[in-house]
Amino acid sequence: MAKYQIFKHYRGTPEYVDFVPMDQWTPAEVDAHVQYMNDFADRLRESGEFVDSAALSPDGAFVRASGPDLSPEVRSPFPESKDLVAGWMIIDVADWERALALAAELSAAPGFQGAPINEWLEVRPYLGDDAH
């Protein structure tokens, strides 16, 4: 088994020209999307492949140490939320092919007007795990 992290970005996908951002969906469309994601996670819990997941707010700040006293230097707001991670899921699966298959299924979550988003998701192996 190897752990992979699937990242969902705010930017959507370059091929989905008609991409409508989630903040423009109806409440029912948002609920359907979230339900799809929850049902997907529940199936992975049952199969033993789910580790963890989280949805992230577009709000936040970039922070770094700004001197020897380690006081924080903060840059906020983010320059463009489209470049940010919207959420992630950690899976523990048999191999790279299984990780890709699950990510493809996850990318088909319903979006605007119930159509599958088919968004690009980033899949990355944990350092030290057999990537592929």
Backbone as CSV, one residue per row, in Angstrom:
resi,resn,N_x,N_y,N_z,CA_x,CA_y,CA_z,C_x,C_y,C_z
1,MET,0.852,-1.187,0.000,0.000,0.000,0.000,0.893,1.243,0.000
2,ALA,0.415,2.280,-0.642,1.152,3.537,-0.707,0.172,4.686,-0.525
3,LYS,0.634,5.721,0.137,-0.215,6.889,0.374,-0.015,7.916,-0.732
4,TYR,-1.133,8.478,-1.138,-1.150,9.540,-2.136,-2.030,10.661,-1.622
5,GLN,-1.691,11.869,-2.033,-2.525,13.006,-1.691,-3.114,13.548,-2.985
6,ILE,-4.419,13.735,-2.980,-5.128,14.306,-4.120,-5.473,15.747,-3.747
7,PHE,-4.995,16.682,-4.559,-5.246,18.096,-4.306,-6.291,18.624,-5.274
8,LYS,-7.241,19.374,-4.738,-8.263,20.053,-5.534,-7.901,21.534,-5.493
9,HIS,-7.818,22.161,-6.654,-7.455,23.575,-6.746,-8.663,24.425,-7.088
10,TYR,-8.615,25.677,-6.705,-9.702,26.603,-7.014,-9.766,26.939,-8.499
11,ARG,-8.695,26.738,-9.224,-8.628,27.226,-10.594,-9.499,26.460,-11.584
12,GLY,-10.021,25.311,-11.204,-10.809,24.540,-12.155,-9.890,23.871,-13.160
13,THR,-10.274,23.868,-14.417,-9.496,23.181,-15.428,-9.420,23.982,-16.713
14,PRO,-8.284,23.963,-17.395,-8.150,24.750,-18.620,-9.100,24.303,-19.733
15,GLU,-9.409,23.004,-19.803,-10.270,22.516,-20.877,-11.748,22.812,-20.636
16,TYR,-12.133,23.100,-19.417,-13.541,23.336,-19.104,-13.800,24.830,-19.249
17,VAL,-13.979,25.271,-20.473,-14.115,26.687,-20.793,-15.303,27.313,-20.079
18,ASP,-16.384,26.556,-19.919,-17.590,27.083,-19.285,-17.585,26.893,-17.773
19,PHE,-16.416,26.707,-17.170,-16.335,26.480,-15.740,-16.967,27.643,-14.986
20,VAL,-17.891,27.321,-14.125,-18.553,28.322,-13.285,-18.061,28.093,-11.861
21,PRO,-17.405,29.068,-11.237,-16.895,28.898,-9.876,-18.001,28.540,-8.886
22,MET,-17.638,27.784,-7.865,-18.600,27.290,-6.891,-19.385,28.414,-6.218
23,ASP,-18.785,29.583,-6.049,-19.514,30.668,-5.390,-20.656,31.202,-6.249
24,GLN,-20.786,30.701,-7.479,-21.883,31.090,-8.354,-22.891,29.953,-8.551
25,TRP,-22.696,28.834,-7.858,-23.632,27.714,-7.944,-24.811,27.971,-7.009
26,THR,-25.903,27.295,-7.270,-27.040,27.360,-6.357,-26.711,26.539,-5.108
27,PRO,-27.396,26.786,-4.015,-27.172,25.965,-2.817,-27.379,24.466,-3.093
28,ALA,-28.351,24.128,-3.917,-28.597,22.717,-4.241,-27.428,22.115,-5.018
29,GLU,-26.816,22.892,-5.894,-25.649,22.408,-6.657,-24.452,22.195,-5.736
30,VAL,-24.248,23.106,-4.804,-23.169,22.948,-3.824,-23.424,21.707,-2.970
31,ASP,-24.659,21.541,-2.511,-25.001,20.368,-1.699,-24.755,19.065,-2.457
32,ALA,-25.128,19.028,-3.739,-24.918,17.821,-4.546,-23.438,17.521,-4.704
33,HIS,-22.640,18.559,-4.896,-21.187,18.394,-5.025,-20.595,17.840,-3.727
34,VAL,-20.952,18.445,-2.619,-20.434,18.015,-1.315,-20.900,16.593,-1.006
35,GLN,-22.135,16.270,-1.334,-22.644,14.915,-1.097,-21.866,13.883,-1.906
36,TYR,-21.552,14.210,-3.151,-20.745,13.317,-3.995,-19.391,13.051,-3.336
37,MET,-18.760,14.124,-2.867,-17.449,14.000,-2.224,-17.562,13.151,-0.948
38,ASN,-18.597,13.385,-0.155,-18.790,12.608,1.080,-19.087,11.142,0.789
39,ASP,-19.908,10.884,-0.208,-20.205,9.499,-0.579,-18.953,8.783,-1.073
40,PHE,-18.142,9.487,-1.842,-16.883,8.945,-2.341,-15.976,8.567,-1.162
41,ALA,-15.832,9.479,-0.215,-15.000,9.226,0.970,-15.546,8.052,1.779
42,ASP,-16.869,7.966,1.913,-17.465,6.847,2.656,-17.151,5.507,2.005
43,ARG,-17.197,5.450,0.663,-16.855,4.202,-0.027,-15.403,3.817,0.230
44,LEU,-14.519,4.817,0.256,-13.104,4.536,0.514,-12.876,4.137,1.972
45,ARG,-13.670,4.664,2.871,-13.586,4.218,4.274,-13.932,2.733,4.356
46,GLU,-14.990,2.350,3.656,-15.421,0.947,3.669,-14.366,0.018,3.072
47,SER,-13.653,0.482,2.052,-12.630,-0.347,1.410,-11.281,-0.276,2.132
48,GLY,-11.174,0.620,3.122,-9.913,0.778,3.855,-8.892,1.645,3.142
49,GLU,-9.323,2.381,2.097,-8.388,3.197,1.322,-8.397,4.673,1.725
50,PHE,-9.327,5.074,2.564,-9.432,6.473,2.986,-8.537,6.718,4.193
51,VAL,-7.811,7.835,4.173,-6.990,8.240,5.316,-7.552,9.513,5.935
52,ASP,-7.729,10.574,5.125,-8.197,11.853,5.658,-8.566,12.769,4.496
53,SER,-9.314,13.829,4.797,-9.632,14.837,3.786,-10.028,16.131,4.481
54,ALA,-9.981,17.215,3.713,-10.414,18.513,4.227,-10.711,19.440,3.066
55,ALA,-11.687,20.297,3.263,-11.959,21.395,2.339,-11.377,22.649,2.979
56,LEU,-10.770,23.495,2.167,-10.096,24.680,2.687,-10.764,25.956,2.196
57,SER,-10.792,26.953,3.036,-11.322,28.270,2.703,-10.348,28.981,1.760
58,PRO,-10.841,29.857,0.892,-9.923,30.647,0.067,-9.237,31.752,0.861
59,ASP,-9.651,31.967,2.113,-9.023,32.991,2.958,-7.760,32.424,3.597
60,GLY,-6.812,33.298,3.890,-5.587,32.868,4.544,-4.482,33.868,4.305
61,ALA,-3.265,33.462,4.561,-2.124,34.350,4.396,-0.872,33.533,4.143
62,PHE,0.094,34.137,3.444,1.429,33.578,3.331,2.223,34.105,4.521
63,VAL,2.993,33.237,5.177,3.750,33.629,6.371,5.172,33.083,6.259
64,ARG,6.134,33.868,6.737,7.515,33.397,6.832,8.189,34.081,8.008
65,ALA,9.289,33.497,8.457,10.089,34.129,9.505,10.783,35.336,8.893
66,SER,10.778,36.452,9.625,11.349,37.672,9.057,12.605,38.138,9.771
67,GLY,13.227,37.267,10.505,14.458,37.655,11.161,14.880,36.628,12.184
68,PRO,15.971,36.902,12.877,16.487,35.934,13.839,15.542,35.651,15.003
69,ASP,14.630,36.594,15.293,13.676,36.356,16.386,12.463,35.540,15.924
70,LEU,12.446,35.167,14.640,11.378,34.363,14.036,10.012,35.033,14.065
71,SER,9.995,36.364,14.127,8.707,37.054,14.081,8.095,36.848,12.689
72,PRO,6.773,36.685,12.651,6.136,36.388,11.370,6.008,37.608,10.463
73,GLU,6.324,37.405,9.200,6.018,38.376,8.165,4.820,37.787,7.423
74,VAL,3.770,38.575,7.282,2.522,38.069,6.713,2.192,38.813,5.432
75,ARG,1.864,38.055,4.399,1.387,38.624,3.137,-0.043,38.143,2.937
76,SER,-0.962,39.079,2.931,-2.355,38.718,2.787,-3.080,39.886,2.148
77,PRO,-4.120,39.711,1.429,-4.697,38.426,1.042,-3.850,37.756,-0.026
78,PHE,-4.198,36.521,-0.330,-3.503,35.814,-1.391,-3.662,36.591,-2.689
79,PRO,-2.647,36.573,-3.540,-2.747,37.347,-4.775,-3.868,36.871,-5.693
80,GLU,-4.005,35.559,-5.883,-5.071,35.031,-6.720,-5.525,33.702,-6.157
81,SER,-6.777,33.620,-5.767,-7.254,32.385,-5.149,-7.252,31.218,-6.126
82,LYS,-7.236,31.487,-7.441,-7.256,30.393,-8.403,-6.016,29.511,-8.287
83,ASP,-4.959,30.015,-7.691,-3.729,29.241,-7.538,-3.671,28.491,-6.221
84,LEU,-4.714,28.551,-5.425,-4.701,27.938,-4.106,-5.335,26.556,-4.108
85,VAL,-4.959,25.779,-3.117,-5.559,24.473,-2.910,-6.914,24.667,-2.238
86,ALA,-7.954,24.070,-2.812,-9.302,24.185,-2.266,-9.580,23.082,-1.255
87,GLY,-8.854,21.994,-1.374,-9.032,20.876,-0.463,-8.136,19.733,-0.870
88,TRP,-8.165,18.683,-0.070,-7.315,17.532,-0.351,-7.912,16.273,0.254
89,MET,-7.431,15.158,-0.264,-7.818,13.858,0.263,-6.570,12.986,0.259
90,ILE,-6.371,12.271,1.352,-5.266,11.320,1.431,-5.853,9.926,1.295
91,ILE,-5.261,9.161,0.386,-5.697,7.788,0.177,-4.518,6.853,0.380
92,ASP,-4.791,5.622,0.743,-3.769,4.595,0.926,-4.199,3.418,0.058
93,VAL,-3.574,3.296,-1.100,-4.031,2.345,-2.107,-2.897,1.426,-2.563
94,ALA,-3.255,0.410,-3.313,-2.295,-0.609,-3.745,-1.209,-0.054,-4.658
95,ASP,-1.572,0.864,-5.549,-0.572,1.320,-6.520,-0.997,2.627,-7.187
96,TRP,-0.112,3.133,-8.015,-0.295,4.384,-8.744,-1.554,4.332,-9.613
97,GLU,-1.774,3.220,-10.280,-2.934,3.099,-11.157,-4.241,3.255,-10.379
98,ARG,-4.301,2.665,-9.194,-5.501,2.812,-8.365,-5.674,4.265,-7.933
99,ALA,-4.585,4.930,-7.576,-4.651,6.346,-7.190,-5.191,7.185,-8.343
100,LEU,-4.724,6.913,-9.553,-5.198,7.667,-10.718,-6.669,7.385,-10.998
101,ALA,-7.078,6.134,-10.872,-8.477,5.779,-11.113,-9.401,6.486,-10.124
102,LEU,-9.001,6.522,-8.855,-9.823,7.197,-7.854,-9.873,8.699,-8.100
103,ALA,-8.739,9.289,-8.468,-8.716,10.727,-8.744,-9.618,11.062,-9.936
104,ALA,-9.613,10.214,-10.958,-10.474,10.448,-12.118,-11.947,10.415,-11.708
105,GLU,-12.295,9.452,-10.863,-13.674,9.364,-10.383,-14.046,10.595,-9.556
106,LEU,-13.133,11.031,-8.711,-13.384,12.197,-7.871,-13.545,13.463,-8.716
107,SER,-12.811,13.557,-9.822,-12.877,14.753,-10.662,-14.236,14.911,-11.346
108,ALA,-15.024,13.845,-11.383,-16.322,13.882,-12.053,-17.454,14.313,-11.123
109,ALA,-17.127,14.874,-9.976,-18.167,15.365,-9.061,-19.057,16.366,-9.790
110,PRO,-20.350,16.373,-9.459,-21.242,17.314,-10.138,-20.934,18.757,-9.750
111,GLY,-21.169,19.635,-10.708,-20.951,21.058,-10.482,-22.156,21.859,-10.918
112,PHE,-21.903,22.936,-11.629,-22.939,23.846,-12.105,-23.963,23.087,-12.946
113,GLN,-25.226,23.236,-12.622,-26.352,22.592,-13.293,-26.254,21.063,-13.274
114,GLY,-25.496,20.518,-12.302,-25.392,19.083,-12.132,-24.443,18.379,-13.077
115,ALA,-23.802,19.123,-13.967,-22.878,18.508,-14.923,-21.581,18.103,-14.216
116,PRO,-20.992,16.962,-14.592,-19.706,16.586,-13.998,-18.662,17.671,-14.275
117,ILE,-17.885,17.995,-13.272,-16.874,19.042,-13.436,-15.728,18.550,-14.313
118,ASN,-15.320,17.291,-14.109,-14.166,16.737,-14.830,-12.957,17.654,-14.689
119,GLU,-12.748,18.127,-13.461,-11.653,19.051,-13.200,-10.331,18.309,-13.077
120,TRP,-9.258,19.024,-13.308,-7.921,18.471,-13.100,-7.659,18.403,-11.603
121,LEU,-7.220,17.262,-11.135,-6.805,17.094,-9.747,-5.331,16.725,-9.738
122,GLU,-4.616,17.210,-8.766,-3.197,16.895,-8.624,-3.062,15.673,-7.726
123,VAL,-2.333,14.658,-8.180,-2.102,13.441,-7.408,-0.606,13.334,-7.148
124,ARG,-0.240,13.209,-5.873,1.180,13.119,-5.529,1.392,12.031,-4.491
125,PRO,2.423,11.202,-4.706,2.740,10.174,-3.713,3.455,10.786,-2.515
126,TYR,3.310,10.136,-1.392,4.083,10.545,-0.223,5.543,10.180,-0.453
127,LEU,6.412,11.047,-0.051,7.839,10.818,-0.201,8.216,9.516,0.494
128,GLY,8.878,8.648,-0.236,9.292,7.363,0.333,8.356,6.225,-0.027
129,ASP,7.122,6.544,-0.421,6.206,5.492,-0.878,6.487,5.213,-2.343
130,ASP,6.173,4.025,-2.796,6.393,3.650,-4.185,5.435,4.432,-5.073
131,ALA,5.956,5.388,-5.808,5.111,6.268,-6.608,4.476,5.551,-7.794
132,HIS,5.222,4.832,-8.585,4.702,4.089,-9.723,5.800,3.431,-10.496
